[in-house]
Amino acid sequence: MEGPVNPDPGFWAGRSVLITGHTGFKGSWLTLWLSRLGAKVHGFALQPDTDPSLFHLAADRHAVTRLGDVRDLDALRACLDESRPEIVFHMAAQSLVRASYDDPVGTYATNVMGTVNLLEAVRRTDSVTAVIVVTSDKCYENREWLYAYRETDPMGGHDPYSSSKGCAELVTAAYRSAFFPAQARCRVASARAGNVVGGGDWSADRLVPDIVRAFGAGRAVPIRNPHAVRPWQYVLEPLCGYIRLAEQLASSDGAAYAEGWNFGPADEDCRAVAYIVARLAAGWGGDATWTASPGPHPHEASFLKVDASKARARLGWERRLRLDDTLDWTMAWYRARLDGRDATRLCLEQIERYESLGA
């Protein structure tokens, strides 16, 4: 299969879709993209936990929103009964490593039992034909080696967040085997991506939002682990993979796609945090700089990357933006927003530009 392949508007036009966690950063971008493709988007999530939020600035009017917590099975069932989705993207999560040290119980309750509840609600909703459970590249047992993790590598996790995502993968696999076998009406897959950057992220304790806040205030940004290596990618890269995967799951041979999938950049784009900060500081200009944050800090992996060769070969998915392009697109979004540009228009312009790089 030649890549990269764009989403199919003909598939999505008029199709009912549910996104859990649609009020978050990635969920807001996905809401806008699917709405642009013609889907009828429903969302189930908590209120955004940042101010400003991309959801309120750009995505709110593009989805029918039901506020709720994935830890509440009855609320999830009611949402699916009402929205009758064909495709479900499960993105609701406690998504921060450091926050998981402060609230491990809440992290496991949301990321593990939230996944159980979602799949249980899907099991009792006959309209659903495809489910994408979004986890993380941190779901793997990280041995700090140079080798990129493949979908067949074991799950693990040193910290509660990473462990909870590994557990969510195990839950997904168990439900797939027990309740959604190959001949079932509904196919279930998981998607593993991480270190996504892009415009509109104002989350606490994430690298790019921390950088933007510090530079905007004229402060040096404190960096905990400047030598940590991560698989950086623009937000639209994995989202395109999720959309393509959903299309294949809902196809006549969709059972062949009901498994785990990695979405990550090329090896040369797996760079240290220090490179990212220096590159963004140079793009910001002025006196923008960074400083090492004194410890001690909770453990975080020093080296992590994933092998996305399966997605390239079978989904026609391919990363379109090199790392420097990713950082340029990110900074351009924030700069334009600071200049007063409309957030919805900024997102849609970047989606259109991204699609122009595909086929």
C-alpha positions as CSV (number, residue, x, y, z in Angstrom):
1,M,0.0,0.0,0.0
2,E,1.3,3.4,-1.0
3,G,1.1,6.0,1.7
4,P,0.3,8.4,3.2
5,V,-3.4,7.9,2.7
6,N,-6.0,10.5,3.7
7,P,-9.3,9.8,5.6
8,D,-12.2,8.9,3.3
9,P,-15.0,11.6,3.5
10,G,-17.3,9.2,1.8
11,F,-17.0,6.8,4.7
12,W,-17.6,9.4,7.4
13,A,-20.4,11.5,5.8
14,G,-23.5,11.2,8.0
15,R,-21.9,8.5,10.2
16,S,-22.6,8.7,13.9
17,V,-19.4,8.8,16.0
18,L,-18.8,8.9,19.8
19,I,-15.6,10.3,21.2
20,T,-15.0,9.9,24.9
21,G,-12.7,12.6,26.2
22,H,-13.6,14.9,23.3
23,T,-13.1,18.0,25.5
24,G,-9.3,17.4,25.8
25,F,-6.6,18.5,23.5
26,K,-6.5,15.5,21.1
27,G,-10.2,15.0,21.5
28,S,-10.9,18.5,20.3
29,W,-8.7,18.2,17.2
30,L,-10.4,14.8,16.4
31,T,-13.8,16.4,16.9
32,L,-13.0,19.1,14.4
33,W,-11.5,16.7,11.8
34,L,-14.4,14.2,11.9
35,S,-16.9,17.0,11.8
36,R,-15.1,18.4,8.7
37,L,-15.4,14.9,7.1
38,G,-19.1,15.0,7.6
39,A,-19.5,12.8,10.7
40,K,-22.2,13.4,13.3
41,V,-20.0,13.7,16.4
42,H,-21.2,13.0,19.9
43,G,-18.9,13.5,22.9
44,F,-18.8,12.1,26.4
45,A,-16.4,13.8,28.8
46,L,-15.7,16.0,31.8
47,Q,-15.5,19.7,31.5
48,P,-12.1,20.9,30.1
49,D,-9.5,21.1,32.9
50,T,-7.7,24.1,31.4
51,D,-8.5,27.7,30.8
52,P,-8.2,28.5,28.0
53,S,-9.3,25.2,26.4
54,L,-9.2,24.3,22.7
55,F,-12.6,22.7,23.2
56,H,-14.4,25.9,24.2
57,L,-12.4,28.0,21.7
58,A,-12.8,25.7,18.7
59,A,-14.6,22.4,19.0
60,D,-17.6,22.9,21.2
61,R,-20.2,23.6,18.5
62,H,-19.0,20.7,16.3
63,A,-20.2,18.0,18.7
64,V,-23.3,17.0,20.7
65,T,-21.8,17.0,24.2
66,R,-22.9,14.9,27.2
67,L,-20.9,15.7,30.3
68,G,-20.0,12.6,32.4
69,D,-17.3,10.5,33.9
70,V,-16.1,7.2,32.4
71,R,-16.0,5.8,35.9
72,D,-19.8,6.0,35.8
73,L,-21.0,2.9,33.9
74,D,-24.7,4.0,33.9
75,A,-23.9,7.4,32.5
76,L,-21.9,5.7,29.7
77,R,-24.7,3.3,28.9
78,A,-27.2,6.2,28.7
79,C,-24.9,8.1,26.4
80,L,-24.5,5.2,24.0
81,D,-28.3,4.5,24.1
82,E,-28.9,8.1,23.2
83,S,-26.2,8.7,20.5
84,R,-26.4,5.2,18.9
85,P,-22.8,5.5,17.5
86,E,-21.4,3.3,14.8
87,I,-17.8,4.2,15.6
88,V,-16.4,4.9,19.1
89,F,-13.0,6.5,19.9
90,H,-12.2,6.0,23.6
91,M,-9.8,8.8,24.5
92,A,-11.0,9.8,28.0
93,A,-8.1,9.4,30.4
94,Q,-5.9,10.7,33.2
95,S,-3.1,11.4,30.9
96,L,-0.1,12.7,32.9
97,V,2.7,10.7,34.4
98,R,3.4,13.1,37.3
99,A,-0.2,13.5,38.2
100,S,-0.5,9.7,38.5
101,Y,2.0,9.8,41.4
102,D,-0.2,12.3,43.2
103,D,-3.4,10.3,42.5
104,P,-2.7,6.7,41.7
105,V,-6.2,5.5,42.7
106,G,-7.9,8.0,40.5
107,T,-5.5,7.2,37.6
108,Y,-6.3,3.5,37.7
109,A,-10.0,4.1,38.2
110,T,-10.2,6.3,35.1
111,N,-7.7,4.6,32.8
112,V,-8.5,0.9,33.7
113,M,-12.1,0.8,35.0
114,G,-13.0,3.6,32.6
115,T,-12.0,1.3,29.7
116,V,-13.9,-1.6,31.3
117,N,-17.0,0.6,31.5
118,L,-16.7,1.8,27.9
119,L,-16.3,-1.7,26.5
120,E,-19.1,-3.0,28.7
121,A,-21.4,-0.2,27.4
122,V,-20.4,-1.0,23.8
123,R,-21.1,-4.7,24.4
124,R,-24.7,-3.8,25.1
125,T,-25.2,-1.3,22.2
126,D,-25.9,-3.0,18.9
127,S,-25.2,0.0,16.7
128,V,-21.4,0.0,17.3
129,T,-19.3,-1.7,14.6
130,A,-15.8,-0.4,15.5
131,V,-14.0,0.8,18.7
132,I,-10.6,2.4,19.0
133,V,-9.2,2.3,22.5
134,V,-6.5,5.0,22.7
135,T,-3.8,4.1,25.2
136,S,-0.1,5.3,25.1
137,D,3.3,4.4,23.9
138,K,4.1,4.1,27.6
139,C,2.0,1.0,27.9
140,Y,5.1,-1.1,27.1
141,E,7.5,-2.6,29.7
142,N,10.2,0.0,29.2
143,R,13.7,-1.5,29.4
144,E,15.4,1.7,28.4
145,W,16.9,0.1,25.3
146,L,17.6,1.6,21.9
147,Y,15.2,-0.8,20.2
148,A,11.7,0.6,19.2
149,Y,8.9,-1.3,20.8
150,R,6.7,-3.4,18.6
151,E,3.0,-4.3,19.1
152,T,3.9,-7.8,20.3
153,D,6.2,-6.6,23.1
154,P,4.9,-7.1,26.7
155,M,2.9,-4.5,28.6
156,G,4.3,-2.9,31.7
157,G,4.8,0.4,33.4
158,H,7.1,1.8,36.2
159,D,4.7,4.5,37.2
160,P,0.9,4.4,37.8
161,Y,0.1,6.2,34.6
162,S,2.2,3.9,32.4
163,S,1.0,0.8,34.3
164,S,-2.6,1.9,34.0
165,K,-2.2,2.2,30.2
166,G,-0.7,-1.3,30.0
167,C,-3.6,-2.5,32.1
168,A,-6.1,-0.8,29.7
169,E,-4.4,-2.8,26.8
170,L,-4.9,-6.0,28.7
171,V,-8.5,-5.1,29.4
172,T,-9.1,-4.4,25.7
173,A,-7.5,-7.7,24.6
174,A,-9.6,-9.6,27.1
175,Y,-12.8,-8.0,26.0
176,R,-11.9,-8.6,22.4
177,S,-11.3,-12.3,23.0
178,A,-14.3,-12.8,25.3
179,F,-17.0,-10.6,23.8
180,F,-15.8,-9.4,20.3
181,P,-14.4,-12.4,18.5
182,A,-13.7,-12.3,14.7
183,Q,-17.2,-13.1,13.7
184,A,-18.8,-10.5,16.0
185,R,-20.6,-7.4,14.8
186,C,-18.1,-5.1,16.5
187,R,-14.3,-5.0,16.1
188,V,-12.1,-3.6,18.8
189,A,-8.5,-2.2,18.3
190,S,-6.1,-0.2,20.5
191,A,-3.9,2.6,19.4
192,R,-0.6,3.5,21.0
193,A,1.0,6.9,20.5
194,G,2.6,9.4,22.7
195,N,4.4,12.7,23.1
196,V,2.0,14.5,20.8
197,V,2.5,18.2,20.4
198,G,0.5,20.9,18.6
199,G,-1.4,24.1,18.9
200,G,-4.1,24.5,21.5
201,D,-2.6,22.4,24.2
202,W,-2.7,24.3,27.6
203,S,-2.3,21.2,29.8
204,A,-0.3,21.5,33.0
205,D,2.9,19.7,33.3
206,R,3.4,19.1,29.6
207,L,6.5,20.3,27.8
208,V,5.2,22.5,25.0
209,P,2.4,24.2,27.0
210,D,5.0,24.8,29.8
211,I,7.4,26.3,27.3
212,V,4.7,28.6,25.7
213,R,3.6,29.8,29.1
214,A,7.1,30.5,30.3
215,F,8.2,32.2,27.1
216,G,5.0,34.3,26.9
217,A,5.7,35.5,30.5
218,G,9.4,36.2,29.7
219,R,10.6,33.5,32.1
220,A,13.2,30.7,31.5
221,V,11.3,27.4,31.4
222,P,12.4,24.9,34.0
223,I,13.2,21.4,32.4
224,R,13.2,18.3,34.5
225,N,14.8,15.7,32.2
226,P,16.6,17.5,29.3
227,H,18.3,14.3,28.1
228,A,15.1,12.2,28.0
229,V,14.4,11.0,24.4
230,R,10.8,10.8,23.2
231,P,9.0,10.0,19.9
232,W,7.7,13.5,19.1
233,Q,4.9,13.9,16.5
234,Y,2.3,16.5,15.5
235,V,-1.2,15.9,16.9
236,L,-2.6,15.3,13.4
237,E,-0.3,12.3,12.8
238,P,-1.7,9.8,15.2
239,L,-5.2,11.1,14.7
240,C,-5.0,10.4,11.0
241,G,-3.9,6.9,12.1
242,Y,-6.9,6.4,14.4
243,I,-9.3,7.6,11.7
244,R,-7.7,5.2,9.1
245,L,-7.8,2.4,11.6
246,A,-11.5,2.9,12.3
247,E,-12.3,2.9,8.5
248,Q,-10.5,-0.5,8.2
249,L,-12.2,-2.0,11.3
250,A,-15.6,-1.2,9.8
251,S,-14.7,-2.7,6.5
252,S,-15.7,-6.2,5.3
253,D,-12.4,-7.6,6.4
254,G,-12.2,-5.5,9.6
255,A,-11.5,-8.5,11.9
256,A,-8.0,-8.5,10.6
257,Y,-7.4,-5.1,12.0
258,A,-8.8,-5.8,15.5
259,E,-5.4,-5.7,17.4
260,G,-2.9,-3.2,18.8
261,W,-1.3,-0.5,16.6
262,N,1.6,1.8,17.1
263,F,1.7,5.3,15.6
264,G,5.1,7.1,15.9
265,P,7.7,9.1,14.1
266,A,10.8,8.0,12.2
267,D,13.9,7.3,14.3
268,E,15.6,10.5,13.4
269,D,12.7,12.4,15.0
270,C,13.1,10.8,18.4
271,R,15.1,13.5,20.0
272,A,16.0,14.7,23.5
273,V,13.9,17.2,25.4
274,A,16.8,19.7,25.3
275,Y,16.6,19.8,21.4
276,I,12.9,20.6,21.5
277,V,13.3,23.4,24.0
278,A,16.3,24.9,22.2
279,R,14.5,24.7,18.8
280,L,11.3,26.4,20.2
281,A,13.4,29.0,22.0
282,A,15.1,29.9,18.7
283,G,11.8,30.1,17.0
284,W,10.3,32.3,19.7
285,G,13.2,34.7,19.6
286,G,14.1,37.4,22.1
287,D,15.5,36.2,25.4
288,A,13.6,32.9,25.4
289,T,15.7,30.2,27.2
290,W,15.5,27.3,29.6
291,T,17.1,26.1,32.8
292,A,17.5,22.7,34.5
293,S,14.9,22.1,37.2
294,P,16.4,21.0,40.5
295,G,15.3,17.6,41.7
296,P,14.4,15.2,43.0
297,H,11.7,14.3,40.5
298,P,9.5,11.1,40.3
299,H,10.9,8.5,37.9
300,E,10.2,9.0,34.2
301,A,11.5,6.9,31.3
302,S,14.8,8.2,29.8
303,F,14.4,6.6,26.4
304,L,11.3,5.5,24.5
305,K,10.2,5.0,20.9
306,V,7.8,2.8,19.1
307,D,8.0,0.9,15.8
308,A,5.1,2.0,13.5
309,S,6.0,-0.2,10.5
310,K,2.8,-2.2,10.8
311,A,0.7,0.9,10.4
312,R,2.7,2.0,7.4
313,A,2.4,-1.3,5.7
314,R,-1.2,-2.1,6.4
315,L,-3.0,1.2,6.9
316,G,-1.2,3.4,4.4
317,W,-0.3,5.6,7.4
318,E,2.9,7.6,7.2
319,R,4.2,10.5,9.2
320,R,4.1,13.5,7.0
321,L,5.9,16.1,9.1
322,R,9.6,16.0,10.1
323,L,10.3,17.1,13.7
324,D,11.4,20.6,12.7
325,D,8.1,20.9,10.7
326,T,6.2,19.7,13.7
327,L,7.8,22.4,15.9
328,D,7.2,25.1,13.3
329,W,3.5,24.2,12.9
330,T,3.1,24.2,16.7
331,M,4.8,27.5,17.2
332,A,2.9,29.1,14.3
333,W,-0.4,28.0,15.8
334,Y,0.4,29.6,19.2
335,R,1.8,32.8,17.6
336,A,-1.2,33.2,15.4
337,R,-3.5,32.7,18.4
338,L,-1.6,35.3,20.4
339,D,-2.2,37.7,17.4
340,G,-5.9,37.2,17.8
341,R,-6.6,34.6,15.1
342,D,-9.7,32.4,15.4
343,A,-8.8,29.0,17.0
344,T,-11.3,27.0,14.9
345,R,-10.0,28.5,11.7
346,L,-6.4,27.9,12.7
347,C,-7.1,24.2,13.3
348,L,-9.1,23.7,10.1
349,E,-6.3,25.4,8.1
350,Q,-3.7,23.0,9.5
351,I,-6.0,20.0,8.9
352,E,-6.5,21.1,5.3
353,R,-2.7,21.7,4.9
354,Y,-2.0,18.3,6.5
355,E,-4.4,16.5,4.1
356,S,-2.7,18.3,1.1
357,L,0.5,16.3,2.0
358,G,-1.4,13.0,1.5
359,A,-3.2,11.2,-1.2
